[in-house]
Amino acid sequence: MDMPETASRWTVQQGLKVTYPPVTCIRERGNAVSVKYGAEGGVCAALDQLYLPLQCRSHDVFLMMTDLLFTEKDLVTSLKDYIKAEESKLEQVKQWAEKLDSLTLTATQDPEGFLGHPVNAFKLMKRLNTEWGDLENLVLKDMSQRFISNLTILRQNFPNKDDETGAAKALLRLQDTYKLDTHSISTGNLPGVDQGKLPYKSTMTVEDCFELGKVAYSESDYHHTELWMAQALRQLDEGEETEVDAAAVLDYLSYSVYQQGDLETALDYTRRLLLLDPDHQRANGNLKYFEYQLAKRREAEEGEKAKEDGMREEGRAESLSR
């Protein structure tokens, strides 16, 4: 999976360095959606509003989000019309191919006898001069023009990348506010919610979890990066099919836990990453760095323990001498 470009950062220690996955640069544009839909605060505020009690919600927020729902519904209708048009065209081509397949099979078994009939000779000339040209025009006919036109018009009111990022941040805030775990959010089983009264729950894919983790990472929020990358990894381990690369998930995971001071876990994730991609340049460099830092820490701990043991021995010796 390609990573977005960024300037590299690192920590240098005795010639070793730890490098980390690229950061997607994100610009804040808080009122982007309000310009389009007239709801103050944008989509970020909109998602926050959706989780408030009904009497506290802004009417403008629901108008904005409802407008988006119906926009998507119109797009689906347009897409289905396009599919029907393509299927109709393909069916015509298929019928032509089947008819000519049967005809040419018969004709080529006895060309002399077939062409000996003047009507067959005439129709062969007609097909090659006219009908194959008509078929060519049918095949070249663009059935997507109406759908693309609708999509182009409606896209003017689509949320953009900043809006998507704002929605992700709002979801992370809600996670903290209501102390929700990633599994509950990912499966749509929110605690305290009567599922019978909420039939529209959605589940999150590996890609959804991965994107949330990347948003947190871009904000240097390594706690939420770890939570959502770990959820993505769990769903990968459970066999969910996705285009998200497990090595990319482990790359983010190892660095996020390292930033939180957990060298052992960072080392474990890095080793697992290298099992998947032994030539991963950043992981190979980080492996050496993490091993060096752990060895250095253990050496310091052993030295401190030896110092404490020595002080205890000195104290015991002084007590005996008295």
C-alpha positions in Angstrom: 0.0 0.0 0.0 1.4 3.4 -1.0 2.0 5.8 1.8 1.5 9.6 1.5 4.7 11.5 1.3 6.0 13.5 4.2 9.2 14.9 5.6 10.9 12.1 7.6 11.5 12.5 11.4 13.7 10.5 13.6 15.4 10.1 16.9 19.2 9.6 16.7 21.0 7.5 19.3 24.5 6.1 18.9 24.2 6.0 15.1 20.8 4.3 15.3 17.4 6.0 14.6 13.8 5.2 14.7 11.7 6.3 11.8 8.0 6.2 11.5 5.2 6.0 8.9 4.4 9.0 6.8 1.9 11.6 8.0 -0.9 12.8 5.8 -1.0 16.6 6.0 -4.5 17.8 6.8 -5.7 21.3 6.7 -8.4 22.4 9.1 -11.4 24.0 7.4 -14.0 24.1 10.1 -16.9 25.8 8.2 -16.4 24.0 4.9 -19.7 22.2 5.1 -21.6 25.1 6.5 -20.8 27.1 3.3 -22.5 24.4 1.3 -25.4 23.5 3.6 -25.9 26.4 6.0 -25.1 24.4 9.1 -22.7 26.3 11.4 -19.6 24.3 12.5 -19.4 21.9 9.5 -19.6 18.2 9.4 -17.4 17.8 12.5 -20.0 19.6 14.6 -22.7 17.8 12.7 -21.5 14.4 13.8 -21.2 15.6 17.4 -24.8 16.9 17.2 -26.1 13.6 16.0 -25.2 12.0 19.3 -26.9 14.6 21.5 -30.3 14.0 23.0 -33.1 14.7 20.5 -34.2 17.9 22.1 -30.6 19.3 22.0 -29.9 18.6 18.4 -29.7 21.4 15.8 -32.4 21.3 13.1 -29.9 22.7 10.6 -27.5 19.8 11.3 -30.2 17.3 10.4 -31.2 19.2 7.3 -27.6 19.1 6.1 -27.1 15.4 6.8 -30.5 14.5 5.4 -29.6 16.4 2.2 -26.5 14.2 1.9 -28.5 11.0 2.4 -30.9 11.9 -0.4 -28.1 13.1 -2.6 -26.6 9.6 -2.3 -29.9 8.0 -3.0 -30.2 10.0 -6.2 -26.8 8.8 -7.2 -27.7 5.2 -6.6 -30.8 5.6 -8.8 -28.7 7.1 -11.5 -26.1 4.4 -11.2 -28.7 1.7 -11.5 -30.1 3.3 -14.7 -26.6 3.3 -16.1 -26.2 -0.4 -15.2 -29.5 -1.2 -17.0 -28.4 0.7 -20.1 -25.0 -1.2 -20.1 -26.8 -4.5 -19.7 -29.2 -3.7 -22.5 -26.3 -2.8 -24.8 -24.4 -5.9 -23.8 -27.5 -8.1 -24.4 -27.8 -6.8 -28.0 -24.1 -7.5 -28.6 -24.5 -11.0 -27.1 -27.5 -11.8 -29.3 -25.6 -10.6 -32.4 -22.6 -12.8 -31.5 -24.7 -15.9 -30.9 -26.5 -15.4 -34.2 -23.3 -14.9 -36.2 -21.6 -17.8 -34.3 -24.2 -20.2 -35.5 -24.3 -18.8 -39.1 -20.5 -18.8 -39.6 -20.2 -22.3 -38.1 -22.6 -23.6 -40.8 -21.1 -21.5 -43.6 -17.5 -22.5 -43.0 -18.3 -26.2 -43.0 -19.2 -26.0 -46.7 -18.2 -22.5 -48.1 -18.7 -23.5 -51.7 -22.2 -24.8 -51.1 -23.1 -21.8 -48.8 -21.9 -19.2 -51.2 -23.6 -21.0 -54.1 -26.8 -19.6 -52.9 -27.1 -16.0 -54.2 -29.0 -14.8 -51.1 -26.2 -15.9 -48.8 -23.6 -14.1 -50.9 -25.7 -10.9 -50.8 -26.3 -11.1 -47.0 -22.5 -11.7 -46.4 -21.7 -8.5 -48.3 -24.5 -6.6 -46.5 -23.3 -7.8 -43.0 -19.7 -6.9 -43.6 -20.4 -3.5 -45.3 -23.3 -2.3 -43.0 -24.2 -4.4 -40.1 -20.8 -4.9 -38.6 -20.4 -1.1 -38.7 -23.7 -0.7 -36.8 -22.4 -3.1 -34.2 -19.2 -1.1 -33.9 -21.2 2.0 -33.3 -23.3 0.2 -30.6 -20.1 -1.0 -28.9 -18.6 2.4 -28.9 -21.8 4.1 -27.7 -21.1 5.7 -24.3 -23.9 4.7 -21.9 -22.3 6.4 -18.9 -22.8 10.0 -20.1 -26.0 10.7 -18.2 -24.6 9.1 -15.0 -21.3 11.1 -15.2 -23.3 14.3 -15.8 -25.4 13.7 -12.7 -22.3 12.8 -10.6 -20.5 15.9 -11.8 -23.4 18.2 -10.8 -24.0 16.5 -7.4 -20.3 16.3 -6.6 -20.3 20.1 -6.1 -22.0 19.6 -2.8 -20.0 16.5 -1.7 -18.0 16.6 1.6 -14.3 16.8 0.9 -11.2 15.3 2.6 -11.3 17.9 5.3 -14.9 17.1 6.1 -14.2 13.4 6.2 -11.3 14.1 8.6 -13.5 16.3 10.7 -16.1 13.5 11.0 -13.3 11.0 12.0 -12.1 13.4 14.7 -15.7 13.8 16.0 -16.0 10.0 16.2 -12.8 9.9 18.3 -14.1 12.6 20.6 -17.3 10.6 21.0 -15.3 7.5 21.8 -13.6 9.4 24.7 -16.7 11.1 25.9 -18.7 7.9 26.2 -15.7 5.7 27.0 -16.4 3.4 24.1 -14.0 0.6 23.1 -13.1 0.1 19.5 -14.7 -3.3 19.2 -18.1 -1.9 20.2 -17.9 1.0 17.7 -16.6 -1.3 15.0 -19.4 -3.8 15.4 -22.0 -1.2 15.9 -23.0 -2.6 19.2 -22.9 0.5 21.3 -23.5 0.0 25.0 -26.6 1.4 26.5 -28.4 1.5 23.1 -31.5 -0.6 22.6 -30.6 -2.3 19.3 -34.3 -3.0 18.7 -34.9 0.7 18.5 -31.8 1.3 16.4 -32.1 -1.0 13.4 -29.7 1.0 11.2 -26.4 0.2 12.9 -23.4 -0.1 10.7 -20.2 -2.1 11.1 -16.7 -0.8 10.3 -14.3 -2.5 7.9 -10.6 -2.9 8.3 -10.2 0.1 6.0 -12.5 2.2 8.2 -10.5 1.4 11.3 -7.2 2.0 9.4 -8.4 5.4 8.2 -9.4 6.4 11.7 -6.0 5.4 13.0 -4.3 7.4 10.4 -6.4 10.5 11.3 -5.3 10.1 14.9 -1.7 9.6 13.8 -1.7 12.8 11.8 -2.7 14.6 15.0 0.1 12.9 16.9 -2.6 11.2 18.9 -0.7 7.9 19.4 -3.2 6.5 22.0 -6.1 6.5 19.4 -3.7 5.5 16.7 -2.8 2.4 18.7 -6.5 1.6 19.5 -7.7 1.8 15.9 -4.7 0.1 14.3 -5.0 -2.7 16.8 -8.7 -3.0 15.9 -7.8 -3.1 12.2 -5.2 -5.8 12.9 -7.8 -7.9 14.9 -10.2 -7.8 12.0 -7.4 -8.8 9.6 -6.4 -11.7 11.9 -10.1 -12.8 11.9 -9.9 -13.2 8.1 -11.7 -10.1 6.8 -10.9 -9.5 3.2 -9.4 -6.1 2.4 -6.9 -4.2 0.4 -5.3 -2.8 3.5 -1.8 -4.2 4.0 -1.2 -5.8 7.4 2.4 -4.6 7.2 1.2 -1.0 7.0 -1.0 -1.5 10.0 1.9 -3.0 12.0 4.1 -0.1 10.9 1.7 2.4 12.4 1.2 0.2 15.5 4.9 -0.2 16.3 5.6 3.5 16.1 2.5 4.5 18.1 3.3 2.2 21.0 6.9 3.3 20.9 5.8 6.9 21.3 3.9 5.8 24.4 7.0 4.3 25.9 6.2 0.6 25.3 9.5 -0.6 23.7 8.7 -4.3 24.2 5.4 -4.2 22.3 6.9 -1.9 19.6 9.6 -4.5 19.1 7.1 -7.3 18.9 5.0 -5.5 16.3 8.2 -4.7 14.3 9.3 -8.4 14.3 5.8 -9.4 13.1 6.0 -6.8 10.4 9.3 -8.2 9.2 7.9 -11.7 9.0 5.5 -10.3 6.4 8.0 -8.0 4.7 11.6 -8.9 5.5 12.9 -6.1 3.3 10.9 -3.4 4.9 13.5 -0.7 5.3 12.0 1.3 8.1 11.2 -1.8 10.1 14.7 -3.1 9.8 16.1 0.1 11.0 13.6 0.4 13.9 14.3 -3.2 14.9 18.0 -2.4 15.6 17.0 0.8 17.4 14.4 -0.8 19.6 16.8 -3.7 20.5 19.5 -1.2 21.3 17.2 0.9 23.6 15.9 -2.2 25.4 19.5 -3.5 26.0 20.5 -0.1 27.2 17.5 0.1 29.6 18.1 -3.4 31.0 21.8 -2.5 31.5 20.7 0.6 33.4 18.2 -1.4 35.5 20.9 -4.0 36.3 23.3 -1.3 37.3 20.7 0.4 39.5 19.9 -3.0 41.1 23.6 -3.7 41.7 24.0 -0.3 43.3 21.1 -0.9 45.6 22.4 -4.3 46.5 25.8 -2.8 47.3 24.3 -0.2 49.5 22.3 -2.9 51.4 25.5 -4.9 51.9 27.3 -1.9 53.2 24.5 -1.2 55.6 24.5 -4.8 56.8 28.3 -4.7 57.3 28.1 -1.5 59.4 25.4 -3.0 61.6 27.5 -6.1 62.2 30.6 -4.1 63.0 28.7 -2.3 65.8 
